[in-house]
Amino acid sequence: MQIRELAVPDAFEFTPVQHGDERGVFLEWFKAEEFEEATGRAFDLRQSNISVSKRGVVRGIHFADVPAGQAKYVTCVAGSVLDVIIDIRVGSPTFGSWDSVELDDVTRRCVFLPEGLGHLFVATSESATVSYLTTDKYRPGAEHGINPFDPELALSLPSDATLSERDVAAPTLAEALAAGLLPTYEASRAAYAAARKS
């Protein structure tokens, strides 16, 4: 498996080795030992989700309160998406920066984003099925959003994107900061330390 850290610190891209023959393809899309060696932490699986989206659908920017936070390991099992990870940790040296990775059913790349980061993806194929593992269950009262069309973030998104009402109504990054909604860098780093493999 090829692994690289993204421009947003603590987030990683994983590209699995694919074994193909006349029957099809086999791959290991998550390997605990390699994950732990790269990230310095364990992945405590608590929930697994699948979403199916039409072309142009944008889901996010979503994040959870820290603590407890919700780390995610994400891949696209059918179709393709542009996956975007945003540093929204107050006090982070890279606050407001972002990086993106093409996830698809050809390269079968995966991304890991730890607690405290914002997450978004946009479907770039006619239909896209995204699967993600999470370290915590969905907690409605602890889940928040940031408007993906915040001009300060300047994300590369289609102008005719389809969003949920919740995402349309979400505050900008500056508004979320002023409202005290954003996780702190300190609390996020404490969550990473707690997840370290002893």
Contact map, one row per residue, 1 for C-alpha under 8 A:
111000000000011110000000000000000100000000000000000000000000000000000000000000000000000000000000000000000000000000000000000000000000000000000000000000000000000000000000000000000000000000000000000000
111100000000011110000000000000000000000000000000000000000000000000000000000000000000000000000000000000000000000000000000000000000000000000000000000000000000000000000000000000000000000000000000000000
111110000001111000000000000000000000010000000000000000000000000000000000000000000000000000000000000000000000000000000000000000000000000000000000000000000000000000000000000000000000000000000000000000
011111000001110000000000000000000000000000000000000000000000000000000000000000000000000000000000000000000000000000000000000000000000000000000000000000000000000000000000000000000000000000000000000000
001111111111100000000000000000000000000000000000000000000000000000000000000000000000000000000000000000000000000000000000000000000000000000000000000000000000000000000000000000000000000000000000000000
000111111111100000000000000000000000000000000000000000000000000000000000000000000000000000000000001000000000000000000000000000000000000000000000000000000000000000000000000000000000000000000000000000
000011111010000000000000000000000000000000000000000000000000000000000000000000000000000000000000011000000000000000000000000000000000000000000000000000000000000000000000000000000000000000000000000000
000011111110000000000000000000000000000000000000000000000000000000000000000000000000111000000100111000000000000000000000000000000000000000000000000000000000000000000000000000000000000000000000000000
000011111110000000000000000000000000000000000000000000000000000000000000000000000000000000000100000000000000000000000000000000000000000000000000000000000000000000000000000000000000000000000000000000
000011011111000000000000000000000000001000000000000000000000000000000000000000000000000000000000000000000000000011000000000000000000000000000000000000000000000000000000000000000000000000000000000000
000011111111100000000000000000000000000000000000000000000000000000000000000000000000100000000000000000000000001111000000000000000000000000000000000000000000000000000000000000000000000000000000000000
001111000111110000000000000000000000001000000000000000000000000000000000000000000000000000000000000000000000001110000000000000000000000000000000000000000000000000000000000000000000000000000000000000
001111000011111000000000000000000000000000000000000000000000000000000000000000000000000000000000000010000000111100000000000000000000000000000000000000000000000000000000000000000000000000000000000000
111100000001111100000000000000000000000000000000000000000000000000000000000000000000000000000000000000000000111100000000000000000000000000000000000000000000000000000000000000000000000000000000000000
111000000000111110000000000010000000000000000000000000000000000000000000000000000000000000000000000000000011110000000000000000000000000000000000000000000000000000000000000000000000000000000000000000
110000000000011111000000001110000000000000000000000000000000000000000000000000000000000000000000000000000011100000000000000000000000000000000000000000000000000000000000000000000000000000000000000000
110000000000001111100000001100000000000000000000000000000000000000000000000000000000000000000000000000000000000000000000000000000000000000000000000000000000000000000000000000000000000000000000000000
000000000000000111110000111100000000000000000000000000000000000000000000000000000000000000000000000000000000000000000000000000000000000000000000000000000000000000000000000000000000000000000000000000
000000000000000011111000111000000000000000000000000000000000000000000000000000000000000000000000000000000000000000000000000000000000000000000000000000000000000000000000000000000000000000000000000000
000000000000000001111111110000000000000000000000000000000000000000000000000000000000000000000000000000000000000000000000000000000000000000000000000000000000000000000000000000000000000000000000000000
000000000000000000111111100000000000000000000000000000000000000000000000000000000000000000000000000000000000000000000000000000000000000000000000000000000000000000000000000000000000000000000000000000
000000000000000000011111000000000000000000000000000000000000000000000000000000000000000000000000000000000000000000000000000000000000000000000000000000000000000000000000000000000000000000000000000000
000000000000000000011111100000000000000000000000000000000000000000000000000000000000000000000000000000000000000000000000000000000000000000000000000000000000000000000000000000000000000000000000000000
000000000000000000011111110000000000000000000000000000000000000000000000000000000000000000000000000000000000000000000000000000000000000000000000000000000000000000000000000000000000000000000000000000
000000000000000001111011111000000000000000000000000000000000000000000000000000000000000000000000000000000000000000000000000000000000000000000000000000000000000000000000000000000000000000000000000000
000000000000000001110001111100000000000000000000000000000000000000000000000000000000000000000000000000000000000000000000000000000000000000000000000000000000000000000000000000000000000000000000000000
000000000000000111100000111110000000000000000000000000000000000000000000000000000000000000000000000000000000000000000000000000000000000000000000000000000000000000000000000000000000000000000000000000
000000000000000111000000011111100000000000000000000000000000000000000000000000000000000000000000000000000000000000000000000000000000000000000000000000000000000000000000000000000000000000000000000000
000000000000001100000000001111100000000000000000000000000000000000000000000000000000000000000000000000000001010000000000000000000000000000000000000000000000000000000000000000000000000000000000000000
000000000000000000000000000111110010000000000000000000000000000000000000000000000000000000000000000000000000000000000000000000000000000000000000000000000000000000000000000000000000000000000000000000
000000000000000000000000000111111110000000000000000000000000000000000000000000000000000000000000000000000000000000000000000000000000000000000000000000000000000000000000000000000000000000000000000000
000000000000000000000000000001111111000001100000000000000000000000000000000000000000000000000000000000000000000000000000000000000000000000000000000000000000000000000000000000000000000000000000000000
000000000000000000000000000000111111100000000000000000000000000000000000000000000000000000000000000000000000000000000000000000000000000000000000000000000000000000000000000000000000000000000000000000
100000000000000000000000000000111111110000000000000000000000000000000000000000000000000000000000000000000000000000000000000000000000000000000000000000000000000000000000000000000000000000000000000000
000000000000000000000000000001111111111111100000000000000000000000000000000000000000000000000000000000000000000000000000000000000000000000000000000000000000000000000000000000000000000000000000000000
000000000000000000000000000000011111111111100000000000000000000000000000000000000000000000000000000000000000000000000000000000000000000000000000000000000000000000000000000000000000000000000000000010
000000000000000000000000000000001111111110000000000000000000000000000000000000000000000000000000000000000000000000000000000000000000000000000000000000000000000000000000000000000000000000000000000000
001000000000000000000000000000000111111100000000000000000000000000000000000000000000000000000000000000000000000000000000000000000000000000000000000000000000000000000000000000000000000000000000000000
000000000101000000000000000000000011111110000000000000000000000000000000000000000000000000000000000000000000000000000000000000000000000000000000000000000000000000000000000000000000000000000000000000
000000000000000000000000000000000011111111000000000000000000000000000000000000000000000000000000000000000000000000000000000000000000000000000000000000000000000000000000000000000000000000000000000110
000000000000000000000000000000000011101111100000000000000000000000000000000000000000000000000000000000000000000000000000000000000000000000000000000000000000000000000000000000000000000000000001101110
000000000000000000000000000000010011000111110000000000000000000000000000000000000000000000000000000000000000000000000000000000000000000000000000000000000000000000000000000000000000000000000000001110
000000000000000000000000000000010011000011111000000000000000000000000000000000000000000000000000000000000000000000000000000000000000001000000000000000000000000000000000000000000000000000000000001000
000000000000000000000000000000000000000001111100000000000000000000000000000000000000000000000000000000000000000000000000000000000000011000000000000000000000000000000000000000000000000000000000001000
000000000000000000000000000000000000000000111111000000000000000000000000000000000000000000000000000000000000000000000000000000000000111100000000000000000000000000000000000000000000000000000000000000
000000000000000000000000000000000000000000011111000000000000000000000000000000000000000000000000000000000000000000000000000000000000111110000000000000000000000000000000000000000000000000000000000000
000000000000000000000000000000000000000000001111100000000000000000000000000000000000000000000000000000000000000000000000000000000000111110000000000000000000000000000000000000000000000000000000000000
000000000000000000000000000000000000000000001111110000000000000000000000000000000000000000000000000000000000000000000000000000000011110000000000000000000000000000000000000000000000000000000000000000
000000000000000000000000000000000000000000000011111000000000000000000000000000000000000000000000000000000000000000000000000000000011110000000000000000000000000000000000000000000000000000000000000000
000000000000000000000000000000000000000000000001111100000000000000000000000000000000000000000000000000000000000000000000000000001111000000000000000000000000000000000000000000000000000000000000000000
000000000000000000000000000000000000000000000000111110000000000000000000000000000000000000000000000000000000000000000000000000001110000000000000000000000000000000000000000000000000000000000000000000
000000000000000000000000000000000000000000000000011111000000000000000000000000000000000000000000000000000000000000000000000000111100000000000000000000000000000000000000000000000000000000000000000000
000000000000000000000000000000000000000000000000001111101000000000000000000000000000000000000000000000000000000000000000001000111000000000000000000000000000000000000000000000000000000000000000000000
000000000000000000000000000000000000000000000000000111111000000000000000000000000000000000000000000000000000000000000000001011110000000000000000000000000000000000000000000000000000000000000000000000
000000000000000000000000000000000000000000000000000011111000000000000000000000000000000000000000000000000000000000000000011111110000000000000000000000000000000000000000000000000000000000000000000000
000000000000000000000000000000000000000000000000000001111100000000000000000000000000000000000000000000000000000000000000011100000000000000000000000000000000010111000000000000000000000000000000000000
000000000000000000000000000000000000000000000000000011111110000000000000000000000000000000000000000000000000000000000000011000000000000000000000000000000000000011100000000000000000000000000000000000
000000000000000000000000000000000000000000000000000000011111000000000000000000000000000000000000000000000000000000000001111000000000000000000000000000000000000011100000000000000000000000000000000000
000000000000000000000000000000000000000000000000000000001111110000000000000000000000000000000000000000000000000000000001110000000000000000000000000000000000000000110010000000000000000000000000000000
000000000000000000000000000000000000000000000000000000000111110000000000000000000000000000000000000000000000000000000111100000000000000000000000111100000000000000000010000000000000000000000000000000
000000000000000000000000000000000000000000000000000000000011111000000000000000000000000000000000000000000000000000000111000000000000000000000000111100000000000000000010000000000000000000000000000000
000000000000000000000000000000000000000000000000000000000011111100000000000000000000000000000000000000000000000000000111000000000000000000000011110000000000000000000000000000000000000000000000000000
000000000000000000000000000000000000000000000000000000000000111110001100000000000000000000000000000000000000000000011110000000000000000000000011100000000000000000000000000000000000000000000000000000
000000000000000000000000000000000000000000000000000000000000011111011100000000000000000000000000000000000000000000110000000000000000000000000111000000000000000000000000000000000000001000000000000000
000000000000000000000000000000000000000000000000000000000000001111111000000000000000000000000000000000000000000000010000000000000000000000000111000000000000000000000000000000000000111000000000000000
000000000000000000000000000000000000000000000000000000000000000111111000000000000000000000000000000000000000000000110000000000000000000000000000000000000000000000000000000000000000001100110010000000
000000000000000000000000000000000000000000000000000000000000000011111000000000000000000000000000000000000000000000000000000000000000000000000000000000000000000000000000000000000000000000110010000000
000000000000000000000000000000000000000000000000000000000000000111111100000000000000000000000000000000000000000000000000000000000000000100000000000000000000000000000000000000000000000000000010000000
000000000000000000000000000000000000000000000000000000000000001111111110000000000000000000000000000000000000000000110000000000000000000100000000000000000000000000000000000000000000000000000010000000
000000000000000000000000000000000000000000000000000000000000001100011111000000000000000000000000000000000000000001110000000000000000011110000000000000000000000000000000000000000000000000000000000000
000000000000000000000000000000000000000000000000000000000000000000001111100000000000000000000000000000000000000111100000000000000000011100000000000000000000000000000000000000000000000000000000000000
000000000000000000000000000000000000000000000000000000000000000000000111110000000000000000000000000000000000001111100000000000000001111000000000000000000000000000000000000000000000000000000000000000
000000000000000000000000000000000000000000000000000000000000000000000011111000000000000000000000000000000000011110000000000000000001110000000000000000000000000000000000000000000000000000000000000000
000000000000000000000000000000000000000000000000000000000000000000000001111100000000000000000000000000000000011100000000000000000111100000000000000000000000000000000000000000000000000000000000000000
000000000000000000000000000000000000000000000000000000000000000000000000111110000000000000000000000000110001111000000000000000000111000000000000000000000000000000000000000000000000000000000000000000
000000000000000000000000000000000000000000000000000000000000000000000000011111111000000000000000000000111001110000000000000000011110000000000000000000000000000000000000000000000000000000000000000000
000000000000000000000000000000000000000000000000000000000000000000000000001111100000000000000000000000011001000000000000000000011110000000000000000000000000000000000000000000000000000000000000000000
000000000000000000000000000000000000000000000000000000000000000000000000000111110000000000000000000000011000000000000000000000111100000000000000000000000000000000000000000000000000000000000000000000
000000000000000000000000000000000000000000000000000000000000000000000000000111111000000000000000000000011000000000000000000111111000000000000000000000000000000000000000000000000000000000000000000000
000000000000000000000000000000000000000000000000000000000000000000000000000101111100000000000000000001111000000000000000001110111000000000000000000000000000000000000000000000000000000000000000000000
000000000000000000000000000000000000000000000000000000000000000000000000000100111110000000000000000001110000000000000000111110010000000000000000000000000000000000000000000000000000000000000000000000
000000000000000000000000000000000000000000000000000000000000000000000000000000011111000000000000000111100000000000000000111100000000000000000000000000000000000000000000000000000000000000000000000000
000000000000000000000000000000000000000000000000000000000000000000000000000000001111100000000000000111100000000000000011110000000000000000000000000000000000000000000000000000000000000000000000000000
000000000000000000000000000000000000000000000000000000000000000000000000000000000111110000000000011110000000000000000011100000000000000000000000000000000000000000000000000000000000000000000000000000
000000010010000000000000000000000000000000000000000000000000000000000000000000000011111000000000011100000000000010001111000000000000000000000000000000000000000000000000000000000000000000000000000000
000000010000000000000000000000000000000000000000000000000000000000000000000000000001111100000001111000000000000000001110000000000000000000000000000000000000000000000000000000000000000000000000000000
000000010000000000000000000000000000000000000000000000000000000000000000000000000000111110010111110000000000000000011100000000000000000000000000000000000000000000000000000000000000000000000000000000
000000000000000000000000000000000000000000000000000000000000000000000000000000000000011111010011000000000000000000011100000000000000000000000000000000000000000000000000000010000000011000000000000000
000000000000000000000000000000000000000000000000000000000000000000000000000000000000001111110010000000000000000000011000000000000000000000000000000000000000000000000000000000000000011110010000000000
000000000000000000000000000000000000000000000000000000000000000000000000000000000000000111110010000000000000000000000000000000000000000000000000000000000000000000000000000000001000011110000000000000
000000000000000000000000000000000000000000000000000000000000000000000000000000000000000011111010000000000000000000000000000000000000000000000000000000000000000000000000000000000000000111000000000000
000000000000000000000000000000000000000000000000000000000000000000000000000000000000001111111110000000000000000000000000000000000000000000000000000000000000000000000000000000000000000110000000000000
000000000000000000000000000000000000000000000000000000000000000000000000000000000000000000111110000000000000000000000000000000000000000000000000000000000000000000000000000000000000000000000000000000
000000011000000000000000000000000000000000000000000000000000000000000000000000000000001000011111100000000000000000000000000000000000000000000000000000000000000000000000000000000000000000000000000000
000000000000000000000000000000000000000000000000000000000000000000000000000000000000001111111111100000000000000000000000000000000000000000000000000000000000000000000000000000000000000000000000000000
000000000000000000000000000000000000000000000000000000000000000000000000000000000000011100000111110000000000000000000000000000000000000000000000000000001000000000000000000010000000000000000000000000
000000010000000000000000000000000000000000000000000000000000000000000000000000000000011000000111111000000000000000000000000000000000000000000000000000001000000000000000000000000000000000000000000000
000000110000000000000000000000000000000000000000000000000000000000000000000000000001111000000001111100000000000000000000000000000000000000000000000000000000000000000000000000000000000000000000000000
000001110000000000000000000000000000000000000000000000000000000000000000000000000001110000000000111110000000000000000000000000000000000000000000000000000000000000000000000000000000000000000000000000
000000000000000000000000000000000000000000000000000000000000000000000000000000000111100000000000011111000000000000000000000000000000000000000000000000000000000000000000000000000000000000000000000000
000000000000100000000000000000000000000000000000000000000000000000000000000000000111000000000000001111100000001000000000000000000000000000000000000000000000000000000000000000000000000000000000000000
000000000000000000000000000000000000000000000000000000000000000000000000000000011110000000000000000111110000100000000000000000000000000000000000000000000000000000000000000000000000000000000000000000
000000000000000000000000000000000000000000000000000000000000000000000000001100011110000000000000000011111011110000000000000000000000000000000000000000000000000000000000000000000000000000000000000000
000000000000000000000000000000000000000000000000000000000000000000000000001111111000000000000000000001111111100000000000000000000000000000000000000000000000000000000000000000000000000000000000000000
000000000000000000000000000000000000000000000000000000000000000000000000000111110000000000000000000000111111000000000000000000000000000000000000000000000000000000000000000000000000000000000000000000
000000000000000000000000000000000000000000000000000000000000000000000000000000000000000000000000000000011111000000000000000000000000000000000000000000000000000000000000000000000000000000000000000000
000000000000001100000000000000000000000000000000000000000000000000000000000000000000000000000000000000111111100000000000000000000000000000000000000000000000000000000000000000000000000000000000000000
000000000000001100000000000010000000000000000000000000000000000000000000001110000000000000000000000000111111110000000000000000000000000000000000000000000000000000000000000000000000000000000000000000
000000000000111100000000000000000000000000000000000000000000000000000000001100000000000000000000000001110011111000000000000000000000000000000000000000000000000000000000000000000000000000000000000000
000000000000111000000000000010000000000000000000000000000000000000000000111100000000000000000000000000100001111100000000000000000000000000000000000000000000000000000000000000000000000000000000000000
000000000011110000000000000000000000000000000000000000000000000000000001111000000000000000000000000010000000111110000000000000000000000000000000000000000000000000000000000000000000000000000000000000
000000000011110000000000000000000000000000000000000000000000000000000011110000000000000000000000000000000000011111000000000000000000000000000000000000000000000000000000000000000000000000000000000000
000000000111000000000000000000000000000000000000000000000000000000000011100000000000100000000000000000000000001111101010000000000000000000000000000000000000000000000000000000000000000000000000000000
000000000110000000000000000000000000000000000000000000000000000000000111000000000000000000000000000000000000000111111000000000000000000000000000000000000000000000000000000000000000000000000001000000
000000000000000000000000000000000000000000000000000000000000000101001111000000000000000000000000000000000000000011111000000000000000000000000000000000000000000000000000000000000000000000010011000000
000000000000000000000000000000000000000000000000000000000000001111001100000000000000001110000000000000000000000001111100000000000000000000000000000000000000000000000000000000000000011110010000000000
000000000000000000000000000000000000000000000000000000000000001000000000000000000000111110000000000000000000000011111110000000000000000000000000000000000000000000000000000000000000000000000000000000
000000000000000000000000000000000000000000000000000000000001111000000000000000000000111100000000000000000000000000011111000000000000000000000000000000000000000000000000000000000000000000000000000000
000000000000000000000000000000000000000000000000000000000001111000000000000000000011110000000000000000000000000010001111100000000000000000000000000000000000000000000000000000000000000000000000000000
000000000000000000000000000000000000000000000000000000000111110000000000000000000011100000000000000000000000000000000111110000000000000000000000000100000000000000000000000000000000000000000000000000
000000000000000000000000000000000000000000000000000000000111000000000000000000001111000000000000000000000000000000000011111000000000000000000000000000000000000000000000000000000000000000000000000000
000000000000000000000000000000000000000000000000000000111110000000000000000000001110000000000000000000000000000000000001111100000000000000000000000000000000100000000000000000000000000000000000000000
000000000000000000000000000000000000000000000000000011111100000000000000000000011100000000000000000000000000000000000000111111110000000000000000000000000000000000000000000000000000000000000000000000
000000000000000000000000000000000000000000000000000000110000000000000000000000111100000000000000000000000000000000000000011111110000000000000000000000000000000000000000000000000000000000000000000000
000000000000000000000000000000000000000000000000000001100000000000000000000000111000000000000000000000000000000000000000001111110000000000000000000000000000000000000000000000000000000000000000000000
000000000000000000000000000000000000000000000000000001100000000000000000000000100000000000000000000000000000000000000000001111110000000000000000000000000000000000000000000000000000000000000000000000
000000000000000000000000000000000000000000000000000111100000000000000000000001110000000000000000000000000000000000000000001111111000000000000000000000000000000000000000000000000000000000000000000000
000000000000000000000000000000000000000000000000000111100000000000000000000111111000000000000000000000000000000000000000001111111100000000000000000000000000000000000000000000000000000000000000000000
000000000000000000000000000000000000000000000000011110000000000000000000000111110000000000000000000000000000000000000000000000111110000000000000000000000000000000000000000000000000000000000000000000
000000000000000000000000000000000000000000000000011100000000000000000000011111000000000000000000000000000000000000000000000000011111000000000000000000000000000000000000000000000000000000000000000000
000000000000000000000000000000000000000000000001111000000000000000000000011110000000000000000000000000000000000000000000000000001111100000000000000000000000000000000000000000000000000000000000000000
000000000000000000000000000000000000000000000001110000000000000000000001111000000000000000000000000000000000000000000000000000000111110000000000000000000000000000000000000000000000000000000000000000
000000000000000000000000000000000000000000001111100000000000000000000001110000000000000000000000000000000000000000000000000000000011111000000000000000000000000000000000000000000000000000000000000000
000000000000000000000000000000000000000000011111100000000000000000000111100000000000000000000000000000000000000000000000000000000001111110000000000000000000000000000000000000000000000000000000000000
000000000000000000000000000000000000000000111110000000000000000000000111000000000000000000000000000000000000000000000000000000000000111110000000000000000000000000000000000000000000000000000000000000
000000000000000000000000000000000000000000001110000000000000000000011110000000000000000000000000000000000000000000000000000000000000011111000000000000000000000000000000000000000000000000000000000000
000000000000000000000000000000000000000000000110000000000000000000000100000000000000000000000000000000000000000000000000000000000000011111100000000000000000000000000000000000000000000000000000000000
000000000000000000000000000000000000000000000000000000000000000000000000000000000000000000000000000000000000000000000000000000000000000111110010000000000000000000000000000000000000000000000000000000
000000000000000000000000000000000000000000000000000000000000000000000000000000000000000000000000000000000000000000000000000000000000000011111110000000000000000000000000000000000000000000000000000000
000000000000000000000000000000000000000000000000000000000000000000000000000000000000000000000000000000000000000000000000000000000000000001111110000000000000000000000000000000000000000000000000000000
000000000000000000000000000000000000000000000000000000000000000000000000000000000000000000000000000000000000000000000000000000000000000000111110000000000000000000000000000000000000000000000000000000
000000000000000000000000000000000000000000000000000000000000000110000000000000000000000000000000000000000000000000000000000000000000000000111111000000000000000000000000000000000000000000000000000000
000000000000000000000000000000000000000000000000000000000000011110000000000000000000000000000000000000000000000000000000000000000000000001111111100000000000000000000000000000000000000000000000000000
000000000000000000000000000000000000000000000000000000000000011110000000000000000000000000000000000000000000000000000000000000000000000000000111110000000000000000000000000000000000100000000000000000
000000000000000000000000000000000000000000000000000000000001111000000000000000000000000000000000000000000000000000000000000000000000000000000011111000000000000000000110011000000000000000000000000000
000000000000000000000000000000000000000000000000000000000001110000000000000000000000000000000000000000000000000000000000000000000000000000000001111101000000000000000010011110010000000000000000000000
000000000000000000000000000000000000000000000000000000000001100000000000000000000000000000000000000000000000000000000000000000000000000000000000111111000000000000000011111110000000000000000000000000
000000000000000000000000000000000000000000000000000000000001100000000000000000000000000000000000000000000000000000000001000000000000000000000000011111001010000000000010000000000000000000000000000000
000000000000000000000000000000000000000000000000000000000000000000000000000000000000000000000000000000000000000000000000000000000000000000000000001111101110100000000000000000000000000000000000000000
000000000000000000000000000000000000000000000000000000000000000000000000000000000000000000000000000000000000000000000000000000000000000000000000011111111100000000000000000110000000000000000000000000
000000000000000000000000000000000000000000000000000000000000000000000000000000000000000000000000000000000000000000000000000000000000000000000000000011111110000000000000000000000000000000000000000000
000000000000000000000000000000000000000000000000000000000000000000000000000000000000000000000000000000000000000000000000000000000000000000000000000001111100000000000000000010000000000000000000000000
000000000000000000000000000000000000000000000000000000000000000000000000000000000000000000000001100000000000000000000000000000000000000000000000000111111110000000000000000010000000000000000000000000
000000000000000000000000000000000000000000000000000000000000000000000000000000000000000000000000000000000000000000000000000000000000000000000000000011111111000000000000000000000000000000000000000000
000000000000000000000000000000000000000000000000000000000000000000000000000000000000000000000000000000000000000000000000000000000000000000000000000110101111100000000000000000000000000000000000000000
000000000000000000000000000000000000000000000000000000000000000000000000000000000000000000000000000000000000000000000000000000000000000000000000000000000111110000000000000000000000000000000000000000
000000000000000000000000000000000000000000000000000000000000000000000000000000000000000000000000000000000000000000000000010000000000000000000000000010000011111010000000000000000000000000000000000000
000000000000000000000000000000000000000000000000000000010000000000000000000000000000000000000000000000000000000000000000000000000000000000000000000000000001111110000000000000000000000000000000000000
000000000000000000000000000000000000000000000000000000000000000000000000000000000000000000000000000000000000000000000000000000000000000000000000000000000000111110000000000000000000000000000000000000
000000000000000000000000000000000000000000000000000000010000000000000000000000000000000000000000000000000000000000000000000000000000000000000000000000000000011111000000000000000000000000000000000000
000000000000000000000000000000000000000000000000000000011100000000000000000000000000000000000000000000000000000000000000000000000000000000000000000000000000111111100000000000000000000000000000000000
000000000000000000000000000000000000000000000000000000011100000000000000000000000000000000000000000000000000000000000000000000000000000000000000000000000000000111110000000000000000000000000000000000
000000000000000000000000000000000000000000000000000000001110000000000000000000000000000000000000000000000000000000000000000000000000000000000000000000000000000011111011000000000000000000000000000000
000000000000000000000000000000000000000000000000000000000010000000000000000000000000000000000000000000000000000000000000000000000000000000000000000000000000000001111111000000000000000000000000000000
000000000000000000000000000000000000000000000000000000000000000000000000000000000000000000000000000000000000000000000000000000000000000000000000000000000000000000111111100000000000000000000000000000
000000000000000000000000000000000000000000000000000000000000000000000000000000000000000000000000000000000000000000000000000000000000000000000000100000000000000000011111110000000000000000000000000000
000000000000000000000000000000000000000000000000000000000011100000000000000000000000000000000000000000000000000000000000000000000000000000000000111100000000000000111111110000000000000000000000000000
000000000000000000000000000000000000000000000000000000000000000000000000000000000000000000000000000000000000000000000000000000000000000000000000001000000000000000111111110000000000000000000000000000
000000000000000000000000000000000000000000000000000000000000000000000000000000000000000000000000000000000000000000000000000000000000000000000000001000000000000000001111111000000000000000000000000000
000000000000000000000000000000000000000000000000000000000000000000000000000000000000000000000000000000000000000000000000000000000000000000000000111000000000000000000111111100000000000000000000000000
000000000000000000000000000000000000000000000000000000000000000000000000000000000000000000000000000000000000000000000000000000000000000000000000111000000000000000000000111111110000000000000000000000
000000000000000000000000000000000000000000000000000000000000000000000000000000000000000000000000000000000000000000000000000000000000000000000000011001000000000000000000011111110000000000000000000000
000000000000000000000000000000000000000000000000000000000000000000000000000000000000000100000001000000000000000000000000000000000000000000000000011001011000000000000000001111111000000000000000000000
000000000000000000000000000000000000000000000000000000000000000000000000000000000000000000000000000000000000000000000000000000000000000000000000000000000000000000000000001111111100000000000000000000
000000000000000000000000000000000000000000000000000000000000000000000000000000000000000000000000000000000000000000000000000000000000000000000000000000000000000000000000001111111110000000000000000000
000000000000000000000000000000000000000000000000000000000000000000000000000000000000000000000000000000000000000000000000000000000000000000000000010000000000000000000000001111111111110000000000000000
000000000000000000000000000000000000000000000000000000000000000000000000000000000000000001000000000000000000000000000000000000000000000000000000000000000000000000000000000011111111110000000000000000
000000000000000000000000000000000000000000000000000000000000000000000000000000000000000000000000000000000000000000000000000000000000000000000000000000000000000000000000000001111111100000000000000000
000000000000000000000000000000000000000000000000000000000000000000000000000000000000000000000000000000000000000000000000000000000000000000000000000000000000000000000000000000111111100000000000000000
000000000000000000000000000000000000000000000000000000000000000000000000000000000000000000000000000000000000000000000000000000000000000000000000000000000000000000000000000000011111110000000000000000
000000000000000000000000000000000000000000000000000000000000000010000000000000000000000000000000000000000000000000000000000000000000000000000001000000000000000000000000000000011111111000000000000000
000000000000000000000000000000000000000000000000000000000000000010000000000000000000000111000000000000000000000000010000000000000000000000000000000000000000000000000000000000011001111100000000000000
000000000000000000000000000000000000000000000000000000000000000111000000000000000000000111000000000000000000000000010000000000000000000000000000000000000000000000000000000000000000111110110000000000
000000000000000000000000000000000000000000000000000000000000000001000000000000000000000011110000000000000000000000010000000000000000000000000000000000000000000000000000000000000000011111110000000000
000000000000000000000000000000000000000000000000000000000000000000000000000000000000000011110000000000000000000000010000000000000000000000000000000000000000000000000000000000000000001111111000000000
000000000000000000000000000000000000000000000000000000000000000000000000000000000000000000100000000000000000000000000000000000000000000000000000000000000000000000000000000000000000000111111100000000
000000000000000000000000000000000000000000000000000000000000000001100000000000000000000000000000000000000000000000000000000000000000000000000000000000000000000000000000000000000000001111111110000000
000000000000000000000000000000000000000000000000000000000000000001100000000000000000000010000000000000000000000000110000000000000000000000000000000000000000000000000000000000000000001111111111000000
000000000000000000000000000000000000000000000000000000000000000000000000000000000000000000000000000000000000000000000000000000000000000000000000000000000000000000000000000000000000000011111111100000
000000000000000000000000000000000000000000000000000000000000000000000000000000000000000000000000000000000000000000000000000000000000000000000000000000000000000000000000000000000000000001111111110000
000000000000000000000000000000000000000000000000000000000000000001111000000000000000000000000000000000000000000000100000000000000000000000000000000000000000000000000000000000000000000000111111111000
000000000000000000000000000000000000000010000000000000000000000000000000000000000000000000000000000000000000000001100000000000000000000000000000000000000000000000000000000000000000000000011111111100
000000000000000000000000000000000000000010000000000000000000000000000000000000000000000000000000000000000000000000000000000000000000000000000000000000000000000000000000000000000000000000001111111100
000000000000000000000000000000000000000000000000000000000000000000000000000000000000000000000000000000000000000000000000000000000000000000000000000000000000000000000000000000000000000000000111111100
000000000000000000000000000000000000000011110000000000000000000000000000000000000000000000000000000000000000000000000000000000000000000000000000000000000000000000000000000000000000000000000011111110
000000000000000000000000000000000000000111000000000000000000000000000000000000000000000000000000000000000000000000000000000000000000000000000000000000000000000000000000000000000000000000000001111111
000000000000000000000000000000000001000111000000000000000000000000000000000000000000000000000000000000000000000000000000000000000000000000000000000000000000000000000000000000000000000000000000001111
000000000000000000000000000000000000000000000000000000000000000000000000000000000000000000000000000000000000000000000000000000000000000000000000000000000000000000000000000000000000000000000000000111
